[in-house]
Amino acid sequence: MRLDRYISNASDYSRSQVKQLVRQGLVELNGLPASNPGEIVSDNDQVCVDGIAIHTPGPRYLMLNKPAAVVSASKDSDHPTAIDLLDEPRPEQLQIAGRLDLDTTGLLLITDDGQWNHRVTSPRSHCLKTYRVAVDRPLDEALIKKFADGLWLEGEKRRCLPAQLTIMDTHHALLVISEGKYHQVKRMFAAVGNLVTALHREQMGDIVLDPALAPGEYRALTQEEIDSVGAHE
């Protein structure tokens, strides 16, 4: 790989900026000043910019505690986005694995590994999603069986897959689903005559939202969390 591309891929510098850094003598290759931004380098070479080592970036796997009023997208003209909340180089390469509605809070997974993203969102992975739900009207125990049997949603040709509803109190419940239909949780409660007033995702597969993360904060996933995706496929 060309030296300028290598540095650009591993940092926030553009390739034109890297060329300027080379001319200024701020780039070293294997301990010597680099003179050619087009020189071919490998992972075994040591590259430094202004005395700081540059390494080939590996894939990134992040969990974000998404606040309300933040869009699950990379760009939006009207609202802040989940990507805007990240202090990461090359933000344009990051993808959101399993979006949340504007007013829905909680666990959002973000990566630049497209295959891992696909495993998170693929129905074959059986990646269960757990939501904490607040509703407008009192919850009835009879709803547990209705959700388990699979609800019909308006505009859909098939029932929802069985879902696990746990009633916490008259207006709060935990819901576990295995699908990701458009506005699914809100539409499920609408189908039984109720209105979701607050929605918070706590878990995706075996990955649980870190309670230490305040809204808007994020952290890298552990290797165990990364490897858990697709483990039940």
N, C-alpha and C positions, 0 to 999 in steps of 0.2 A: 504494500500500500504506500502511496506517496506520503511524504512527511507532512505536507500541509493538510492533507485529508485526515491523516492519523490524528493530528493535534485537534483539528476541527471536530472530529467525531467524539473526542474525549473531553471536550471543553466547550465553552461558550464563544470561543474565537471563530470568526469566519475564516475561510481560506485566504481571502485577501489580507485580513489582519495578520494571519500567520506569516505571510510573505513579508510584511512590514517588520514583524518581530525578528525574522531571519536576517533582514538587512540591518537591523539595529544590533545584531549580535546577541540577542536574548534567548536564542534557541541553541541547545546543546544536544548533540547526538553522540552517545557513548563517551561522554566526558569532553568532547571537542566541539568548538563552535560550528554550527551547521551553516553551510553556504548555499545549499541548493534546496529550495522547498519541494522540488520534484523528486528528491532522492528517495529510493525505495527503502522502507523500514519493515521490520517484522516484530512479532511479539517479544523476541529475545533482545531487541535493541533497547537501550535506555535513552529516553527522551525527556529533556527538562526544558521548561519555559520559565525564564527569569528565576532559575534556581529551584523550581518546583517540579517534581517528577510527574510525568503524564503517563497514564496507563490506559490500555484498551478498555473501554467501558464494558462491563457485563450487563446482562439484563436486570431490570429493576422491577421489584415487586413491592407495592406499597399498600397500606391500609389507611384510609382517611375517615375521620369522624365528620361526615358532611353536615353542615348546619342547614337550617331552612333558608330559603331564598337564594340558594346556590344551584346553578344548573349543572347537571351531569353531562358536560360537554367540554370541548377544548376551546371553543369560541362562542361568544354570544354578545349581541349588541346591546341587550337590555339588562342583563344580570351578570354578576360575577360567576365565574365557572369554577368547577372543582380543580381544574389544572392551574387556575390563577392562585390557588391557595398553597401550591407547592413551590418550595425553593429548590428547584432541580434544574440541572443543565439540560439542554435539548428537550424542552417541554413539548415541542411539536411531535415528538416520537411517542409520547405516552398515550395509552388507550384506556378507556374505562370499561371494566368487566362487570356488566350488570348495572344498568343505570337506575337512578332513583328520581322520582318526581321532584319538582321544584320545592314543594313544601315538606317533602319527606326527609327525615334526618337519619343519621346512623352510618353503618358500615358501607364503605365504597372501596372496591379493589381497583387498583390502577397499575398498569404494567406497560412495558414496551416489548414484551414477549407475546407475539400474536398467537402462537400455538397454545400457550398457557391460557390466554384470554379465551380462546375457543373452548378449551376444556372446562373452564369455569361456567360458560354460558351454554354448552351443549347439553341437551336433555339426556344424552347417553351417560353423562358423568353423575347423574342423580345428585346434583348439588342442591341440597335442601336449603331453603331460605327461611329464617325465623324473624318474625316481625312482632313488635309490641304495638298494639292497636288501642286507640281510644275512640269510643263511638258516642253518638248523640242519644240513642235510646237504650233502655236497659236490655241486657243480653239474657236470652232464655237458654236453659240447658238443652232444649230440643235442637238448638243450632249445631251442637257438637256432631250429631248424626248426619244432619244435612250437609255439613262441610265434608264429613268423611265419605258420604255417598257420591260427592261430586256435584257441584252446582252448575246450573245452566246460566250462562251470561248472555246478555242481550247482544245480538249480532254474531254470536259464535255458533258453529255447526256441531260442535262436540262439547260434552260436559267438561268441566274442569277435572283434572286428576284429583283423587282423594287428598284432602287437606286435614291437618290436625289442629283443631281449635281447643285451646285451654282457657276457660273463663276464670279470670283473676278476681274480678268483682263485677258489680252490675254494669259498669261502663268501660272495663278494661279487659283485654284478652291477649294471649299469645297465639300467633297463627304460624304454622309451618306449611310451606307450599314447595312444590318441586318444579313449578313452571315459571314463566316470566312473561305472561301476557300483558298487553298494554293496560296500565292502571289496574292490574288484576285485583289487588287486595281491596281497593275502594269499590270496584265493580262487584266483587263477591258480597260485600256487606250491603251494597245497594240492592243486590238481588234478593236479599232477605229483609228488605225494608228498613235498612239502617244507614246511617251516614258516618263515615270516618272523619273524626275531628283532629286526630293526630296519628302519625305513623312513623315508626322508628325501626330500622333494620338492625338486628343484634348479631346475626350470624349468617354465614354462607358456607355450606358444607361443614367442615371441621374448624373453620376460621371464625373466631369470636372477636367482636369489637373490643379492643383493649380499653378497660375502664379508666386507665390513666390518661387517655386521650381526651382533651377538652374539644368541644365543637370547633372545627377548623384546623385541628392538629392532625399530624400523620406520623407514621413510622414505617420503617422497612419491615417486611414480613420475615419471620424466622425461616430457616431452611425446612423445619418440620411443617410449618404452615404452607410453604410453597409446595412441598412434596405431597401434601394431603389432597390437593386438587386432582381429581381423576382416580384417586386410589380406590374408589368404590365402583369404578366403571365395569 
